[in-house]
Amino acid sequence: MVQELKSLALYEDIVEILNKDDFDLYWKGFKKSPFALYNSTTVVLCNHPNPPEDFSPLREAYIGSWNDSFVGNTAINLNGHYTAILNMDTLYSLDSSSSLNKVYSILVHEMFHCHQLSHNEKRWADEMLFINYNFSQRSISLRLMDKDYLLCALDDQNKYTRDKLLTDFIQRRERRKNIVGSMLNYELALESIEGTATYVEVKALAHRKNMDVMDVAEDFLHNFDFEDLNKYRASCYAFGLVICLILDSIAPNWHEEFTNSDTYLYKFFKAKFGSFNELTDFSIDNYYVESAKELINKYVDSKKESFENFNKSEGYKVILYGNLKLSGFDPMNVISMDNKVLHKNFIKYNSSCIKDQALSFHKEDFWTVDKIEFFVSDKPKVFDHGILTSKGTFYGEVSEDNNIFCVDLYNEQIESN
């Protein structure tokens, strides 16, 4: 009840800000959307024209029980209307104005995804590309150079030197494209979708704090770890943010043209920047080569450690066997190795959700899974044709051996708790 009241109080604060805010300040044509604040038990839904039938009106909002439609901080289609959702269990303290500003800016980020969806956005990242991403020393060396040139260009107020830095950035990215091929599209898509959403998030936070956008952006960029390959996906957000900020200076009023195009943000920026000479021969400074080597080694070691730690988890191990169709996961919190994917937050199969850590085993088709493993602290209860666990009820043939419960699922039935 305490957390429910906190969510209601925060909802009222956010509605007050929303009513005064003009999203056109952040992105031309950007409109507000319905939103929901939720925790592990309760959902507070606002400005939704068609709330779920089991939601009850309260203080001009709607209150309902949590279900697995509400997972992560994202945008969902709820009863025919794109809705921004925020998980209050994973966000900041609700006790200070700075936290309110931060939560509000994150909500604007997710509302921008609603905006993208409502405009039939097609530039979404194919998460399969990252699951199979092959980090090579040469590619990472060039990406580290990308980062330095781009950040220096953002800070440079001299047009001549800025344009030289941007040319260097484009030349090396084009060379890297020749190395990684279509894998680069994963980065370009994230820059286009998440980079632009981060850009409006920064502008909303700057507006709330009455600060310069560039000062807030600098704080954001300090929080992005470009040199941890486990955070590679998030670093693409930062690349996109910087490209958006540079576009503001070289092509004012670019928002609507980009929204109505089907071009990746980087390619849109490259066209606005103008011609450049293709790089035919260059050397990579040994600093970048050694840094890339170290980053890749750390990444490989950390992946091995994550899988080892999962397998050492305390409690009872549950193994599900079946022909399961992957329907959702948190791409910010997965680690892949061979045909296995470790999900740190949640995984959805069919219409069901298993929260917290789970390990999935994939066939050649990534979206088809034949085994899931997870741990529970309390001993599962076996009944005729299934088991009951803290993470769900699973129907099938059950066998038990030394604190390991195996379930050969019937028709992939799962009822999540």
Buried (B, 14 or more C-beta within 10 A) or exposed (E): EEBBEBBBEBBBBBBEBBEEBEBEEBBBEBEBBBBBBBBEEBBBBBBBEEBBEEBEEEEEBBBBEBEBBBBBBBBBEBBEBBBBBBBBEEBBEBEEEEBBBBBBBBBBBBBBBBBBBEEEBEBBBEBEBBBEBEBBBBBBBBBBBBBBBBBBBBEBEEEEEBBBBBBBBBBBBBBBBEEBEEBBBBBBBBBBBBBBBBBBBBBBBBBBBEEEBEEBBBEBBEEBEBBBBBBBBBBBBBBBBBBBBBBBEBBEEBBEEBBEBEBBBBEBBBEBBEEBEEBEEEEBEEEBBEBBEEBBEBBEEBBEEBBEEBEEBEEBBBBBBBEBBBEBBBBBBBBBEEBBBBBBBBBBBBEBBBBBBBBBBBEEEBEEBBBBBBBBEEEBEBEEEBBBBBBBBBBBEBEEEEEEBBBEBEEBBBEBE
